[in-house]
Amino acid sequence: MVSSQVERSHFQNLENCKNMLRARLAEIKEREHLEKISDIKGVQMKIEWGSQIRSYVFMPYQLVKDLRTEYETGNIQNVMDGDLDGFINAFLSMRAQS
């Protein structure tokens, strides 16, 4: 509910009220939209030094290591081609133990 008695004219006050109501409704809709987005995103970590989850070593030897689960593999080409099953299984078993 909004009310306005700024202007002398009833019609101008009515227009002011409509504008205020539109602004409040837009604000409520924007707030709901942001809450929905935050629910979808979940908790996000900051991207900074030390927050990486995997390290890749190409030279002098080949190694990919998941720093959370300590799972590692020497077949770096398969990992780069998308073979992440070992990492996923290690993460899921770590979460199941927690």
C-alpha positions in Angstrom: 0.0 0.0 0.0 1.3 3.4 -0.9 0.0 6.9 -0.4 1.1 10.3 -1.6 0.0 13.9 -0.8 2.9 15.7 -2.4 0.9 17.3 -5.2 -2.3 19.4 -4.9 -3.9 17.4 -7.7 -5.5 14.0 -7.0 -4.4 12.7 -10.4 -0.8 13.7 -9.9 -0.8 12.0 -6.5 -2.3 8.9 -8.1 0.5 8.9 -10.7 3.1 9.3 -8.0 1.6 6.3 -6.1 1.6 4.2 -9.2 5.3 5.0 -9.8 6.2 4.2 -6.2 4.2 0.9 -6.3 6.0 -0.1 -9.6 9.3 0.7 -8.0 8.6 -1.4 -4.9 7.3 -4.3 -7.0 10.4 -4.2 -9.2 12.6 -4.2 -6.1 10.8 -7.2 -4.6 11.1 -9.1 -7.9 14.8 -8.3 -8.2 15.4 -9.5 -4.6 13.5 -12.8 -5.3 15.6 -13.2 -8.5 18.9 -12.7 -6.6 17.8 -15.1 -3.9 17.0 -17.7 -6.6 20.3 -17.2 -8.2 22.2 -17.5 -4.9 20.3 -20.8 -4.2 21.3 -22.2 -7.6 25.0 -21.1 -7.2 25.4 -22.3 -3.7 28.6 -21.6 -1.7 31.4 -20.4 -3.8 35.1 -20.2 -2.8 37.3 -17.3 -3.6 39.6 -17.8 -6.5 43.0 -17.1 -4.9 46.3 -18.6 -4.4 46.0 -21.9 -2.5 42.4 -22.6 -3.4 43.0 -24.8 -6.4 41.7 -28.3 -6.3 43.9 -29.9 -8.9 47.5 -29.5 -9.9 48.9 -30.4 -13.3 52.6 -31.2 -14.0 53.6 -31.5 -17.6 57.4 -31.4 -17.4 59.8 -33.1 -16.5 57.3 -35.9 -15.6 53.5 -36.1 -16.1 51.2 -36.0 -13.1 47.7 -34.8 -12.3 46.9 -34.7 -8.6 43.6 -33.8 -6.8 44.7 -31.8 -3.7 41.4 -32.5 -1.8 41.4 -36.3 -2.2 45.1 -37.0 -2.8 44.1 -39.0 -5.9 46.7 -38.8 -8.7 47.3 -40.2 -12.1 50.2 -40.2 -14.5 48.1 -40.3 -17.6 47.7 -36.6 -18.2 46.6 -36.8 -21.8 43.4 -38.8 -20.8 42.7 -36.2 -18.1 43.1 -33.4 -20.6 40.7 -35.2 -22.9 38.0 -35.3 -20.2 38.6 -38.6 -18.4 37.8 -37.5 -14.9 36.1 -40.6 -13.6 38.9 -41.4 -11.1 38.8 -37.9 -9.7 35.0 -38.0 -9.4 35.0 -41.4 -7.7 37.7 -40.3 -5.2 35.7 -37.2 -4.4 32.5 -39.1 -3.9 34.1 -41.7 -1.7 35.7 -38.9 0.4 32.3 -37.2 0.8 30.7 -40.5 1.7 33.2 -41.0 4.5 32.6 -37.4 5.9 
